[in-house]
C-alpha cells in the first residue's frame, strides 16, 4: 500500500529565507504523481506543484520547487524568499496511476513565517 | 482556471436534519469529483469518489446511506448528510480533477458543518 510521510509537524522560518518541507513516500508502483498543497487557516486547499514519477527535471512553480529524489523516494518542497502569507499547513500527496486518481495525503507540516 | 466552488461554506443544523452540500467546477468539466472530510489538525480523509452518471464509490468505513452522493452533471456533485448527528460535525471539502497527465485535483473552499 502507498504511504506518505511528513516528519515535521511544525517549522519556523524567517521572512525572506528559504525553507524545505520534507516528504517521503512509499510505493512499489513505478508510475505515480506527487503533489503539494497549501492549506491556510481559512481551510481551502491550494494546489502548489506537481511532479510525475517519470519527469526528468524537478518541478518549479514560481517560488516553489520540488526536490525530487526518486531513489530516496523523497519529494521535498522548497519555498524560496518566504513571505508572511506563506504561513499555513502544507500537505504532500501521492496519486497512483491506475488507482482511480485517488490521493493519499501526508499528515502535514505547519509552517510559520516570522519577521 | 480550474476553479471549484462549494456551497454553503458554513452550516449549522439541528440533530436529525439532513444537509446538502454542493460542489461545482466553474470553468471545466469534471467527470470525477472527490469528497473528503477533515477533523481539526488532521489530514484529509477521502470519503468517496463521485463519477458523473454513475454511483459513487465509497471508501471503507464510510456509510453510503449516511452520506449520499449524486453527480448529476459534469460540473456538479452533491453530498447529502442524512439525519445528521453531532459526530458528523466536521469540515467537508470536495475536489475535481482536470485532465491528464497530472490529473491534478483542485479543491473547493470547503464546508464547515456543525450539528447541534
Interface residues (C-beta under 8 A of the other chain):
Chain A: X33 X35 X37 X42 X43 X44 X45 X46 X47 X50 X52 X91 X95 X100 X101 X102 X103 X105 X106 X107 X108
Chain B: X2 X32 X34 X38 X42 X43 X44 X46 X49 X57 X91 X93 X95 X97 X101 X102 X103 X104 X105 X106 X107 X108 X109 X110 X112
